[in-house]
Amino acid sequence: MKPLSFLFFISVLYIGTVTAAESTDEDILAQRGKGIVTQKSFSARADKIPVAMRSATLRDGNRLREVLNNLLLQAQLAQEAREAGYDQEEMVKERMRLAAEAELGEAWLQHYIATQPAADYEMLARENYQLNQGNMLSSPKLDVSQILISTKERSVAEAKELADTIYQKLKADPASFDNLVLKYSEDPSVSSNQGKFTGVKKGDMVKPFEEVAFALSEGEISAPVETRYGFHIIRLDAHIPAQKMKFDEVKARLIKTERERHEARVRRDYISGLASLDTVMTKEALEEMVRRQFGEDYAAPPVDGAESE
């Protein structure tokens, strides 16, 4: 990861400057008002992000800004509470203890899972592949060509009028499509691909384009389709049906799936073992909880065999 430039750092944080004089024992990362985020506290927060997502999260300016702003807001609120003496309230102390236990428990659970013996994920992936080959299919794909009349430098009405004119020409002479692409299309890539896009799948195209393209028959030309880019006239050149994929094509995905399944099993088994232990709770303790939560005058349901008034 390349070091963040000063200007990028400022654009991400927009929280003001922290001087060296304001830093005491800990290395301050950011400060807003009375809220301080240290390098250590940021690292602790980053450690909660799943490893597979951590790098992408911290490299994304918007997501990094969100993490930092949330930390700063929490620090500001906590400092306000401390200055008001609110952190000394007995119930608040207990809530803080519960929060600390939850963090410790989750951190330990993640550590426990990470330190358990790994399975042979590739072997499991091969077994999965052998048992489910019928489901290991590629996405259906299309080869399409298009003429794009852009609305970037003309009004929507003007673009639609031109697209309709071109469409009428194509209805009279469908074989002229390729020539009209070169004459009219305003797609920036037309000089290199002549308007042809091969092997496109759902999700590769904007929704209105995709819906029309996948509904066409081979060789069919659509009426103008409006998107945020302008008006598209689409020709379906070929429909490529879903095909069975080789193991190497799905290996990485299957290994990831098997690793996640294994970790989920370890988590489930460990938690089930803890939850299966006997729970000890006396009648007196239960009654005390009821009194604390509902008050001294709370009327408990009658016990079995007793008559209610």
C-alpha positions as CSV (number, residue, x, y, z in Angstrom):
1,M,0.0,0.0,0.0
2,K,1.4,3.3,-1.0
3,P,1.7,6.0,1.7
4,L,-1.2,8.4,1.8
5,S,-0.3,11.8,0.4
6,F,-0.9,14.9,2.6
7,L,-3.6,16.2,0.4
8,F,-5.4,12.9,0.3
9,F,-5.2,12.5,4.0
10,I,-6.7,16.0,4.5
11,S,-9.5,15.2,2.0
12,V,-10.3,12.0,3.8
13,L,-10.3,13.4,7.3
14,Y,-11.3,17.0,7.0
15,I,-11.1,17.2,10.8
16,G,-8.6,19.9,11.5
17,T,-4.9,19.7,12.6
18,V,-3.4,18.0,15.6
19,T,-0.2,19.6,16.8
20,A,2.7,17.7,18.3
21,A,2.1,19.7,21.5
22,E,-1.3,18.1,21.9
23,S,0.1,14.6,21.7
24,T,1.0,13.2,25.1
25,D,2.0,9.5,25.7
26,E,0.1,8.1,22.7
27,D,0.5,8.8,19.1
28,I,-2.6,10.8,18.0
29,L,-4.1,9.9,14.6
30,A,-6.9,12.4,14.6
31,Q,-8.7,14.9,16.9
32,R,-12.0,16.7,16.6
33,G,-13.0,18.9,19.5
34,K,-12.3,16.9,22.7
35,G,-12.5,13.6,20.8
36,I,-9.1,11.9,20.1
37,V,-8.4,8.8,18.0
38,T,-5.0,7.3,18.6
39,Q,-3.1,5.0,16.3
40,K,-3.7,2.2,18.8
41,S,-7.5,2.8,19.0
42,F,-7.7,3.0,15.2
43,S,-5.7,-0.3,14.9
44,A,-8.1,-1.9,17.4
45,R,-11.1,-0.8,15.3
46,A,-9.4,-2.0,12.1
47,D,-8.8,-5.4,13.7
48,K,-12.5,-5.8,13.9
49,I,-12.9,-5.6,10.1
50,P,-12.7,-9.1,8.6
51,V,-9.3,-9.8,7.2
52,A,-10.7,-10.5,3.7
53,M,-12.2,-7.0,3.7
54,R,-9.7,-5.0,5.7
55,S,-7.4,-3.8,3.0
56,A,-10.2,-2.8,0.6
57,T,-11.9,-0.9,3.4
58,L,-8.9,1.0,4.5
59,R,-7.9,1.8,0.9
60,D,-11.4,3.2,0.1
61,G,-11.5,6.9,0.9
62,N,-15.2,7.0,1.7
63,R,-15.2,3.9,3.9
64,L,-12.0,5.1,5.7
65,R,-13.7,8.5,6.3
66,E,-16.8,6.7,7.7
67,V,-14.7,4.6,10.1
68,L,-12.7,7.6,11.4
69,N,-15.7,9.8,11.7
70,N,-17.5,7.1,13.8
71,L,-14.5,6.8,16.0
72,L,-14.2,10.5,16.5
73,L,-17.9,10.9,17.3
74,Q,-17.7,8.1,19.9
75,A,-14.6,9.7,21.4
76,Q,-16.4,13.1,21.6
77,L,-19.5,11.6,23.2
78,A,-17.4,9.6,25.7
79,Q,-15.4,12.6,26.7
80,E,-18.5,14.7,27.2
81,A,-19.8,11.9,29.4
82,R,-16.6,11.7,31.5
83,E,-16.6,15.4,32.0
84,A,-20.2,15.3,33.2
85,G,-19.3,12.4,35.6
86,Y,-21.7,10.2,33.8
87,D,-19.2,7.4,33.6
88,Q,-19.4,7.0,37.4
89,E,-23.1,6.1,37.3
90,E,-23.5,2.6,38.6
91,M,-25.7,1.4,35.7
92,V,-23.4,3.0,33.2
93,K,-20.4,1.3,34.8
94,E,-22.2,-2.0,34.4
95,R,-23.1,-1.3,30.8
96,M,-19.5,-0.5,30.1
97,R,-18.5,-3.8,31.7
98,L,-21.0,-5.7,29.5
99,A,-19.6,-4.0,26.4
100,A,-16.1,-4.9,27.5
101,E,-17.1,-8.5,28.0
102,A,-18.8,-8.6,24.6
103,E,-15.7,-7.3,22.9
104,L,-13.5,-9.7,24.8
105,G,-15.7,-12.7,24.0
106,E,-15.9,-11.9,20.3
107,A,-12.2,-11.3,20.1
108,W,-11.5,-14.6,21.9
109,L,-14.0,-16.5,19.6
110,Q,-12.2,-15.1,16.5
111,H,-8.9,-16.1,18.0
112,Y,-10.1,-19.6,18.9
113,I,-11.4,-20.2,15.3
114,A,-8.2,-18.9,13.8
115,T,-6.1,-21.2,15.9
116,Q,-8.0,-24.4,15.2
117,P,-6.5,-26.9,12.7
118,A,-7.4,-26.1,9.1
119,A,-9.2,-28.6,6.9
120,D,-8.0,-29.8,3.5
121,Y,-10.0,-27.1,1.7
122,E,-8.9,-28.1,-1.8
123,M,-9.9,-31.7,-1.2
124,L,-13.3,-30.5,0.1
125,A,-13.6,-28.2,-2.9
126,R,-13.0,-31.1,-5.3
127,E,-15.6,-33.2,-3.5
128,N,-18.1,-30.3,-3.7
129,Y,-17.3,-30.0,-7.4
130,Q,-17.7,-33.7,-8.1
131,L,-21.0,-33.9,-6.3
132,N,-22.5,-30.7,-7.8
133,Q,-21.1,-30.5,-11.3
134,G,-24.6,-29.9,-12.7
135,N,-24.7,-26.6,-10.7
136,M,-21.1,-25.4,-11.7
137,L,-22.3,-23.4,-14.6
138,S,-21.1,-20.2,-16.1
139,S,-23.4,-17.2,-16.5
140,P,-25.3,-16.9,-19.8
141,K,-23.5,-14.4,-22.0
142,L,-24.2,-12.3,-25.1
143,D,-22.4,-10.9,-28.0
144,V,-24.0,-7.6,-28.9
145,S,-23.4,-4.6,-31.1
146,Q,-24.8,-1.1,-30.4
147,I,-25.2,2.3,-31.8
148,L,-25.2,4.9,-29.1
149,I,-26.6,8.4,-29.6
150,S,-25.3,10.3,-26.6
151,T,-27.2,12.9,-24.6
152,K,-23.9,14.4,-23.4
153,E,-23.9,17.3,-25.8
154,R,-27.5,17.3,-27.0
155,S,-31.0,17.3,-25.5
156,V,-32.8,14.1,-24.7
157,A,-35.4,15.1,-27.4
158,E,-32.8,15.7,-30.0
159,A,-31.0,12.4,-29.2
160,K,-34.3,10.4,-29.3
161,E,-35.2,12.0,-32.7
162,L,-31.9,11.0,-34.2
163,A,-32.0,7.5,-32.7
164,D,-35.5,7.0,-34.1
165,T,-34.4,8.1,-37.5
166,I,-31.5,5.6,-37.5
167,Y,-33.8,2.9,-36.3
168,Q,-36.2,3.5,-39.2
169,K,-33.2,3.1,-41.6
170,L,-32.3,-0.2,-39.9
171,K,-35.9,-1.5,-40.3
172,A,-35.6,-0.8,-44.0
173,D,-32.1,-2.3,-44.3
174,P,-30.9,-4.4,-41.3
175,A,-27.7,-5.2,-43.1
176,S,-26.6,-1.6,-42.8
177,F,-26.1,-1.9,-39.0
178,D,-22.3,-2.1,-39.1
179,N,-22.0,0.9,-41.4
180,L,-24.4,3.0,-39.3
181,V,-22.4,2.1,-36.2
182,L,-19.3,3.7,-37.7
183,K,-21.3,6.7,-39.1
184,Y,-23.4,7.5,-36.0
185,S,-22.3,5.8,-32.8
186,E,-20.9,8.1,-30.1
187,D,-19.7,5.4,-27.8
188,P,-16.0,6.3,-26.9
189,S,-14.9,2.8,-27.6
190,V,-16.4,2.6,-31.1
191,S,-13.1,3.3,-32.9
192,S,-11.5,0.2,-31.3
193,N,-14.4,-2.3,-31.2
194,Q,-16.7,-1.0,-34.0
195,G,-19.6,-1.2,-31.5
196,K,-19.2,-4.9,-30.7
197,F,-19.2,-6.3,-27.2
198,T,-18.5,-10.0,-26.7
199,G,-19.2,-12.2,-23.8
200,V,-21.1,-9.7,-21.7
201,K,-23.2,-11.1,-18.8
202,K,-25.8,-9.7,-16.5
203,G,-24.3,-7.0,-14.3
204,D,-21.9,-5.9,-17.0
205,M,-24.4,-3.5,-18.5
206,V,-26.8,-0.8,-17.2
207,K,-30.2,-2.3,-16.4
208,P,-32.4,-1.0,-19.2
209,F,-29.7,-2.1,-21.8
210,E,-29.4,-5.5,-20.1
211,E,-33.1,-6.2,-20.0
212,V,-33.6,-5.5,-23.7
213,A,-30.5,-7.2,-24.8
214,F,-31.3,-10.5,-23.0
215,A,-34.8,-10.4,-24.5
216,L,-33.7,-10.2,-28.1
217,S,-33.4,-13.1,-30.5
218,E,-30.1,-13.6,-32.4
219,G,-29.9,-11.1,-35.2
220,E,-32.8,-9.0,-33.9
221,I,-32.4,-5.2,-33.6
222,S,-34.0,-3.3,-30.8
223,A,-35.8,0.0,-30.9
224,P,-33.9,2.8,-29.2
225,V,-33.3,2.1,-25.4
226,E,-32.8,5.0,-23.1
227,T,-30.2,5.0,-20.4
228,R,-28.3,7.6,-18.5
229,Y,-25.8,7.6,-21.4
230,G,-28.3,8.3,-24.2
231,F,-30.2,6.1,-26.6
232,H,-28.9,2.7,-27.6
233,I,-29.9,0.6,-30.6
234,I,-28.9,-2.9,-29.9
235,R,-28.3,-5.9,-32.1
236,L,-28.0,-9.4,-30.6
237,D,-25.2,-11.1,-32.4
238,A,-25.0,-14.3,-30.4
239,H,-26.4,-15.9,-27.3
240,I,-23.9,-18.0,-25.3
241,P,-25.8,-20.4,-23.0
242,A,-24.5,-21.3,-19.5
243,Q,-21.8,-23.9,-19.7
244,K,-20.3,-26.4,-17.2
245,M,-17.1,-24.9,-15.8
246,K,-13.9,-26.8,-15.2
247,F,-12.7,-27.3,-11.6
248,D,-9.8,-24.8,-12.1
249,E,-12.4,-22.1,-13.1
250,V,-14.3,-22.5,-9.8
251,K,-11.4,-23.7,-7.6
252,A,-10.8,-20.4,-5.8
253,R,-14.5,-19.8,-5.1
254,L,-15.1,-23.3,-3.8
255,I,-12.0,-23.2,-1.6
256,K,-13.3,-19.9,-0.1
257,T,-16.7,-21.5,0.5
258,E,-15.2,-24.6,2.2
259,R,-13.0,-22.4,4.4
260,E,-16.0,-20.3,5.5
261,R,-18.1,-23.5,6.1
262,H,-15.3,-25.0,8.2
263,E,-14.9,-21.8,10.3
264,A,-18.7,-21.7,10.7
265,R,-18.7,-25.3,11.9
266,V,-15.9,-24.6,14.4
267,R,-17.8,-21.5,15.7
268,R,-21.1,-23.4,16.0
269,D,-19.6,-26.4,17.7
270,Y,-17.6,-24.3,20.2
271,I,-20.6,-22.1,21.1
272,S,-22.9,-25.2,21.3
273,G,-20.5,-26.8,23.8
274,L,-20.5,-23.7,26.0
275,A,-24.3,-23.3,25.8
276,S,-24.9,-27.0,26.6
277,L,-23.4,-26.6,30.1
278,D,-25.9,-26.6,33.0
279,T,-27.4,-23.2,33.9
280,V,-27.6,-22.6,37.6
281,M,-30.2,-20.1,38.8
282,T,-32.0,-20.2,42.1
283,K,-35.7,-19.3,42.6
284,E,-34.6,-16.6,45.0
285,A,-32.3,-15.0,42.3
286,L,-35.1,-15.2,39.7
287,E,-37.6,-13.5,42.1
288,E,-35.0,-10.8,42.9
289,M,-34.6,-10.1,39.2
290,V,-38.4,-9.9,38.7
291,R,-38.6,-7.4,41.6
292,R,-35.8,-5.3,40.2
293,Q,-37.3,-5.2,36.7
294,F,-41.0,-4.9,37.5
295,G,-41.2,-3.6,41.0
296,E,-42.3,-4.9,44.4
297,D,-46.0,-4.9,43.5
298,Y,-45.6,-7.0,40.4
299,A,-48.1,-9.9,40.6
300,A,-46.4,-13.1,39.5
301,P,-48.6,-15.8,37.8
302,P,-49.9,-18.4,40.2
303,V,-48.0,-21.5,40.5
304,D,-49.4,-24.8,39.2
305,G,-52.4,-26.0,41.3
306,A,-53.0,-22.6,42.9
307,E,-56.3,-20.7,42.4
308,S,-56.1,-17.1,41.2
309,E,-58.4,-14.6,42.8
